[in-house]
Amino acid sequence: MVEVVLSQKYQIVIPKQIRKRLALKTGQRIELLIKEGLITLVPERPLKEFRGFLGKMRVTASRDHSERI
């Protein structure tokens, strides 16, 4: 776990090792999710990055036609 310090202007710096691991870029938008007292940072990704990630998904249905929505 990496620890950061909140500045007097309520800013934090994301450490270099985390930026590199997540391939964060300058000016990239990050969403903050708050749940049960925890803050989760979620970087926005361009839609192009998701192209082809379902390529290995099976397309044959394993359910009966009556079970489909």
Phi and psi restraints in degrees (range 20) as a CNS / XPLOR table:
assign (resid 1 and name C) (resid 2 and name N)
       (resid 2 and name CA) (resid 2 and name C) 1.0 -106.7 20.0 2
assign (resid 2 and name N) (resid 2 and name CA)
       (resid 2 and name C) (resid 3 and name N) 1.0 136.5 20.0 2
assign (resid 2 and name C) (resid 3 and name N)
       (resid 3 and name CA) (resid 3 and name C) 1.0 -106.5 20.0 2
assign (resid 3 and name N) (resid 3 and name CA)
       (resid 3 and name C) (resid 4 and name N) 1.0 137.3 20.0 2
assign (resid 3 and name C) (resid 4 and name N)
       (resid 4 and name CA) (resid 4 and name C) 1.0 -124.3 20.0 2
assign (resid 4 and name N) (resid 4 and name CA)
       (resid 4 and name C) (resid 5 and name N) 1.0 163.6 20.0 2
assign (resid 4 and name C) (resid 5 and name N)
       (resid 5 and name CA) (resid 5 and name C) 1.0 -115.7 20.0 2
assign (resid 5 and name N) (resid 5 and name CA)
       (resid 5 and name C) (resid 6 and name N) 1.0 135.6 20.0 2
assign (resid 5 and name C) (resid 6 and name N)
       (resid 6 and name CA) (resid 6 and name C) 1.0 -79.4 20.0 2
assign (resid 6 and name N) (resid 6 and name CA)
       (resid 6 and name C) (resid 7 and name N) 1.0 126.0 20.0 2
assign (resid 6 and name C) (resid 7 and name N)
       (resid 7 and name CA) (resid 7 and name C) 1.0 -78.6 20.0 2
assign (resid 7 and name N) (resid 7 and name CA)
       (resid 7 and name C) (resid 8 and name N) 1.0 176.1 20.0 2
assign (resid 7 and name C) (resid 8 and name N)
       (resid 8 and name CA) (resid 8 and name C) 1.0 -64.2 20.0 2
assign (resid 8 and name N) (resid 8 and name CA)
       (resid 8 and name C) (resid 9 and name N) 1.0 -22.3 20.0 2
assign (resid 8 and name C) (resid 9 and name N)
       (resid 9 and name CA) (resid 9 and name C) 1.0 -96.7 20.0 2
assign (resid 9 and name N) (resid 9 and name CA)
       (resid 9 and name C) (resid 10 and name N) 1.0 16.7 20.0 2
assign (resid 9 and name C) (resid 10 and name N)
       (resid 10 and name CA) (resid 10 and name C) 1.0 61.0 20.0 2
assign (resid 10 and name N) (resid 10 and name CA)
       (resid 10 and name C) (resid 11 and name N) 1.0 37.8 20.0 2
assign (resid 10 and name C) (resid 11 and name N)
       (resid 11 and name CA) (resid 11 and name C) 1.0 -111.2 20.0 2
assign (resid 11 and name N) (resid 11 and name CA)
       (resid 11 and name C) (resid 12 and name N) 1.0 153.4 20.0 2
assign (resid 11 and name C) (resid 12 and name N)
       (resid 12 and name CA) (resid 12 and name C) 1.0 -127.5 20.0 2
assign (resid 12 and name N) (resid 12 and name CA)
       (resid 12 and name C) (resid 13 and name N) 1.0 156.9 20.0 2
assign (resid 12 and name C) (resid 13 and name N)
       (resid 13 and name CA) (resid 13 and name C) 1.0 -110.6 20.0 2
assign (resid 13 and name N) (resid 13 and name CA)
       (resid 13 and name C) (resid 14 and name N) 1.0 127.1 20.0 2
assign (resid 13 and name C) (resid 14 and name N)
       (resid 14 and name CA) (resid 14 and name C) 1.0 -80.9 20.0 2
assign (resid 14 and name N) (resid 14 and name CA)
       (resid 14 and name C) (resid 15 and name N) 1.0 120.8 20.0 2
assign (resid 14 and name C) (resid 15 and name N)
       (resid 15 and name CA) (resid 15 and name C) 1.0 -58.2 20.0 2
assign (resid 15 and name N) (resid 15 and name CA)
       (resid 15 and name C) (resid 16 and name N) 1.0 150.5 20.0 2
assign (resid 15 and name C) (resid 16 and name N)
       (resid 16 and name CA) (resid 16 and name C) 1.0 -54.8 20.0 2
assign (resid 16 and name N) (resid 16 and name CA)
       (resid 16 and name C) (resid 17 and name N) 1.0 -41.3 20.0 2
assign (resid 16 and name C) (resid 17 and name N)
       (resid 17 and name CA) (resid 17 and name C) 1.0 -62.9 20.0 2
assign (resid 17 and name N) (resid 17 and name CA)
       (resid 17 and name C) (resid 18 and name N) 1.0 -34.6 20.0 2
assign (resid 17 and name C) (resid 18 and name N)
       (resid 18 and name CA) (resid 18 and name C) 1.0 -74.6 20.0 2
assign (resid 18 and name N) (resid 18 and name CA)
       (resid 18 and name C) (resid 19 and name N) 1.0 -43.1 20.0 2
assign (resid 18 and name C) (resid 19 and name N)
       (resid 19 and name CA) (resid 19 and name C) 1.0 -59.1 20.0 2
assign (resid 19 and name N) (resid 19 and name CA)
       (resid 19 and name C) (resid 20 and name N) 1.0 -42.9 20.0 2
assign (resid 19 and name C) (resid 20 and name N)
       (resid 20 and name CA) (resid 20 and name C) 1.0 -67.6 20.0 2
assign (resid 20 and name N) (resid 20 and name CA)
       (resid 20 and name C) (resid 21 and name N) 1.0 -43.7 20.0 2
assign (resid 20 and name C) (resid 21 and name N)
       (resid 21 and name CA) (resid 21 and name C) 1.0 -62.0 20.0 2
assign (resid 21 and name N) (resid 21 and name CA)
       (resid 21 and name C) (resid 22 and name N) 1.0 -37.2 20.0 2
assign (resid 21 and name C) (resid 22 and name N)
       (resid 22 and name CA) (resid 22 and name C) 1.0 -96.1 20.0 2
assign (resid 22 and name N) (resid 22 and name CA)
       (resid 22 and name C) (resid 23 and name N) 1.0 0.7 20.0 2
assign (resid 22 and name C) (resid 23 and name N)
       (resid 23 and name CA) (resid 23 and name C) 1.0 54.7 20.0 2
assign (resid 23 and name N) (resid 23 and name CA)
       (resid 23 and name C) (resid 24 and name N) 1.0 45.9 20.0 2
assign (resid 23 and name C) (resid 24 and name N)
       (resid 24 and name CA) (resid 24 and name C) 1.0 -76.8 20.0 2
assign (resid 24 and name N) (resid 24 and name CA)
       (resid 24 and name C) (resid 25 and name N) 1.0 144.2 20.0 2
assign (resid 24 and name C) (resid 25 and name N)
       (resid 25 and name CA) (resid 25 and name C) 1.0 -119.3 20.0 2
assign (resid 25 and name N) (resid 25 and name CA)
       (resid 25 and name C) (resid 26 and name N) 1.0 155.3 20.0 2
assign (resid 25 and name C) (resid 26 and name N)
       (resid 26 and name CA) (resid 26 and name C) 1.0 -61.3 20.0 2
assign (resid 26 and name N) (resid 26 and name CA)
       (resid 26 and name C) (resid 27 and name N) 1.0 133.3 20.0 2
assign (resid 26 and name C) (resid 27 and name N)
       (resid 27 and name CA) (resid 27 and name C) 1.0 84.6 20.0 2
assign (resid 27 and name N) (resid 27 and name CA)
       (resid 27 and name C) (resid 28 and name N) 1.0 -3.5 20.0 2
assign (resid 27 and name C) (resid 28 and name N)
       (resid 28 and name CA) (resid 28 and name C) 1.0 -68.6 20.0 2
assign (resid 28 and name N) (resid 28 and name CA)
       (resid 28 and name C) (resid 29 and name N) 1.0 141.7 20.0 2
assign (resid 28 and name C) (resid 29 and name N)
       (resid 29 and name CA) (resid 29 and name C) 1.0 -84.0 20.0 2
assign (resid 29 and name N) (resid 29 and name CA)
       (resid 29 and name C) (resid 30 and name N) 1.0 143.5 20.0 2
assign (resid 29 and name C) (resid 30 and name N)
       (resid 30 and name CA) (resid 30 and name C) 1.0 -132.2 20.0 2
assign (resid 30 and name N) (resid 30 and name CA)
       (resid 30 and name C) (resid 31 and name N) 1.0 128.8 20.0 2
assign (resid 30 and name C) (resid 31 and name N)
       (resid 31 and name CA) (resid 31 and name C) 1.0 -88.8 20.0 2
assign (resid 31 and name N) (resid 31 and name CA)
       (resid 31 and name C) (resid 32 and name N) 1.0 144.9 20.0 2
assign (resid 31 and name C) (resid 32 and name N)
       (resid 32 and name CA) (resid 32 and name C) 1.0 -107.8 20.0 2
assign (resid 32 and name N) (resid 32 and name CA)
       (resid 32 and name C) (resid 33 and name N) 1.0 123.4 20.0 2
assign (resid 32 and name C) (resid 33 and name N)
       (resid 33 and name CA) (resid 33 and name C) 1.0 -110.4 20.0 2
assign (resid 33 and name N) (resid 33 and name CA)
       (resid 33 and name C) (resid 34 and name N) 1.0 131.4 20.0 2
assign (resid 33 and name C) (resid 34 and name N)
       (resid 34 and name CA) (resid 34 and name C) 1.0 -117.5 20.0 2
assign (resid 34 and name N) (resid 34 and name CA)
       (resid 34 and name C) (resid 35 and name N) 1.0 124.1 20.0 2
assign (resid 34 and name C) (resid 35 and name N)
       (resid 35 and name CA) (resid 35 and name C) 1.0 -149.8 20.0 2
assign (resid 35 and name N) (resid 35 and name CA)
       (resid 35 and name C) (resid 36 and name N) 1.0 125.0 20.0 2
assign (resid 35 and name C) (resid 36 and name N)
       (resid 36 and name CA) (resid 36 and name C) 1.0 50.9 20.0 2
assign (resid 36 and name N) (resid 36 and name CA)
       (resid 36 and name C) (resid 37 and name N) 1.0 44.0 20.0 2
assign (resid 36 and name C) (resid 37 and name N)
       (resid 37 and name CA) (resid 37 and name C) 1.0 79.5 20.0 2
assign (resid 37 and name N) (resid 37 and name CA)
       (resid 37 and name C) (resid 38 and name N) 1.0 6.9 20.0 2
assign (resid 37 and name C) (resid 38 and name N)
       (resid 38 and name CA) (resid 38 and name C) 1.0 -112.6 20.0 2
assign (resid 38 and name N) (resid 38 and name CA)
       (resid 38 and name C) (resid 39 and name N) 1.0 143.0 20.0 2
assign (resid 38 and name C) (resid 39 and name N)
       (resid 39 and name CA) (resid 39 and name C) 1.0 -107.6 20.0 2
assign (resid 39 and name N) (resid 39 and name CA)
       (resid 39 and name C) (resid 40 and name N) 1.0 127.4 20.0 2
assign (resid 39 and name C) (resid 40 and name N)
       (resid 40 and name CA) (resid 40 and name C) 1.0 -116.8 20.0 2
assign (resid 40 and name N) (resid 40 and name CA)
       (resid 40 and name C) (resid 41 and name N) 1.0 129.3 20.0 2
assign (resid 40 and name C) (resid 41 and name N)
       (resid 41 and name CA) (resid 41 and name C) 1.0 -97.0 20.0 2
assign (resid 41 and name N) (resid 41 and name CA)
       (resid 41 and name C) (resid 42 and name N) 1.0 124.7 20.0 2
assign (resid 41 and name C) (resid 42 and name N)
       (resid 42 and name CA) (resid 42 and name C) 1.0 -122.8 20.0 2
assign (resid 42 and name N) (resid 42 and name CA)
       (resid 42 and name C) (resid 43 and name N) 1.0 110.2 20.0 2
assign (resid 42 and name C) (resid 43 and name N)
       (resid 43 and name CA) (resid 43 and name C) 1.0 -70.8 20.0 2
assign (resid 43 and name N) (resid 43 and name CA)
       (resid 43 and name C) (resid 44 and name N) 1.0 136.4 20.0 2
assign (resid 43 and name C) (resid 44 and name N)
       (resid 44 and name CA) (resid 44 and name C) 1.0 -74.8 20.0 2
assign (resid 44 and name N) (resid 44 and name CA)
       (resid 44 and name C) (resid 45 and name N) 1.0 141.5 20.0 2
assign (resid 44 and name C) (resid 45 and name N)
       (resid 45 and name CA) (resid 45 and name C) 1.0 -121.3 20.0 2
assign (resid 45 and name N) (resid 45 and name CA)
       (resid 45 and name C) (resid 46 and name N) 1.0 141.4 20.0 2
assign (resid 45 and name C) (resid 46 and name N)
       (resid 46 and name CA) (resid 46 and name C) 1.0 -64.4 20.0 2
assign (resid 46 and name N) (resid 46 and name CA)
       (resid 46 and name C) (resid 47 and name N) 1.0 147.7 20.0 2
assign (resid 46 and name C) (resid 47 and name N)
       (resid 47 and name CA) (resid 47 and name C) 1.0 -59.1 20.0 2
assign (resid 47 and name N) (resid 47 and name CA)
       (resid 47 and name C) (resid 48 and name N) 1.0 -29.1 20.0 2
assign (resid 47 and name C) (resid 48 and name N)
       (resid 48 and name CA) (resid 48 and name C) 1.0 -59.0 20.0 2
assign (resid 48 and name N) (resid 48 and name CA)
       (resid 48 and name C) (resid 49 and name N) 1.0 -31.7 20.0 2
assign (resid 48 and name C) (resid 49 and name N)
       (resid 49 and name CA) (resid 49 and name C) 1.0 -65.9 20.0 2
assign (resid 49 and name N) (resid 49 and name CA)
       (resid 49 and name C) (resid 50 and name N) 1.0 -22.2 20.0 2
assign (resid 49 and name C) (resid 50 and name N)
       (resid 50 and name CA) (resid 50 and name C) 1.0 -90.7 20.0 2
assign (resid 50 and name N) (resid 50 and name CA)
       (resid 50 and name C) (resid 51 and name N) 1.0 -4.6 20.0 2
assign (resid 50 and name C) (resid 51 and name N)
       (resid 51 and name CA) (resid 51 and name C) 1.0 -61.6 20.0 2
assign (resid 51 and name N) (resid 51 and name CA)
       (resid 51 and name C) (resid 52 and name N) 1.0 123.7 20.0 2
assign (resid 51 and name C) (resid 52 and name N)
       (resid 52 and name CA) (resid 52 and name C) 1.0 85.1 20.0 2
assign (resid 52 and name N) (resid 52 and name CA)
       (resid 52 and name C) (resid 53 and name N) 1.0 -0.1 20.0 2
assign (resid 52 and name C) (resid 53 and name N)
       (resid 53 and name CA) (resid 53 and name C) 1.0 -72.7 20.0 2
assign (resid 53 and name N) (resid 53 and name CA)
       (resid 53 and name C) (resid 54 and name N) 1.0 -14.1 20.0 2
assign (resid 53 and name C) (resid 54 and name N)
       (resid 54 and name CA) (resid 54 and name C) 1.0 -100.2 20.0 2
assign (resid 54 and name N) (resid 54 and name CA)
       (resid 54 and name C) (resid 55 and name N) 1.0 12.7 20.0 2
assign (resid 54 and name C) (resid 55 and name N)
       (resid 55 and name CA) (resid 55 and name C) 1.0 -57.9 20.0 2
assign (resid 55 and name N) (resid 55 and name CA)
       (resid 55 and name C) (resid 56 and name N) 1.0 -29.4 20.0 2
assign (resid 55 and name C) (resid 56 and name N)
       (resid 56 and name CA) (resid 56 and name C) 1.0 -94.6 20.0 2
assign (resid 56 and name N) (resid 56 and name CA)
       (resid 56 and name C) (resid 57 and name N) 1.0 6.3 20.0 2
assign (resid 56 and name C) (resid 57 and name N)
       (resid 57 and name CA) (resid 57 and name C) 1.0 -72.9 20.0 2
assign (resid 57 and name N) (resid 57 and name CA)
       (resid 57 and name C) (resid 58 and name N) 1.0 137.7 20.0 2
assign (resid 57 and name C) (resid 58 and name N)
       (resid 58 and name CA) (resid 58 and name C) 1.0 -70.8 20.0 2
assign (resid 58 and name N) (resid 58 and name CA)
       (resid 58 and name C) (resid 59 and name N) 1.0 137.7 20.0 2
assign (resid 58 and name C) (resid 59 and name N)
       (resid 59 and name CA) (resid 59 and name C) 1.0 -106.4 20.0 2
assign (resid 59 and name N) (resid 59 and name CA)
       (resid 59 and name C) (resid 60 and name N) 1.0 -3.7 20.0 2
assign (resid 59 and name C) (resid 60 and name N)
       (resid 60 and name CA) (resid 60 and name C) 1.0 -80.4 20.0 2
assign (resid 60 and name N) (resid 60 and name CA)
       (resid 60 and name C) (resid 61 and name N) 1.0 133.5 20.0 2
assign (resid 60 and name C) (resid 61 and name N)
       (resid 61 and name CA) (resid 61 and name C) 1.0 -80.0 20.0 2
assign (resid 61 and name N) (resid 61 and name CA)
       (resid 61 and name C) (resid 62 and name N) 1.0 137.1 20.0 2
assign (resid 61 and name C) (resid 62 and name N)
       (resid 62 and name CA) (resid 62 and name C) 1.0 -105.2 20.0 2
assign (resid 62 and name N) (resid 62 and name CA)
       (resid 62 and name C) (resid 63 and name N) 1.0 0.6 20.0 2
assign (resid 62 and name C) (resid 63 and name N)
       (resid 63 and name CA) (resid 63 and name C) 1.0 -108.4 20.0 2
assign (resid 63 and name N) (resid 63 and name CA)
       (resid 63 and name C) (resid 64 and name N) 1.0 156.8 20.0 2
assign (resid 63 and name C) (resid 64 and name N)
       (resid 64 and name CA) (resid 64 and name C) 1.0 -69.2 20.0 2
assign (resid 64 and name N) (resid 64 and name CA)
       (resid 64 and name C) (resid 65 and name N) 1.0 155.9 20.0 2
assign (resid 64 and name C) (resid 65 and name N)
       (resid 65 and name CA) (resid 65 and name C) 1.0 -59.0 20.0 2
assign (resid 65 and name N) (resid 65 and name CA)
       (resid 65 and name C) (resid 66 and name N) 1.0 -33.7 20.0 2
assign (resid 65 and name C) (resid 66 and name N)
       (resid 66 and name CA) (resid 66 and name C) 1.0 -69.8 20.0 2
assign (resid 66 and name N) (resid 66 and name CA)
       (resid 66 and name C) (resid 67 and name N) 1.0 -19.4 20.0 2
assign (resid 66 and name C) (resid 67 and name N)
       (resid 67 and name CA) (resid 67 and name C) 1.0 -86.4 20.0 2
assign (resid 67 and name N) (resid 67 and name CA)
       (resid 67 and name C) (resid 68 and name N) 1.0 -12.4 20.0 2
assign (resid 67 and name C) (resid 68 and name N)
       (resid 68 and name CA) (resid 68 and name C) 1.0 -77.6 20.0 2
assign (resid 68 and name N) (resid 68 and name CA)
       (resid 68 and name C) (resid 69 and name N) 1.0 152.4 20.0 2
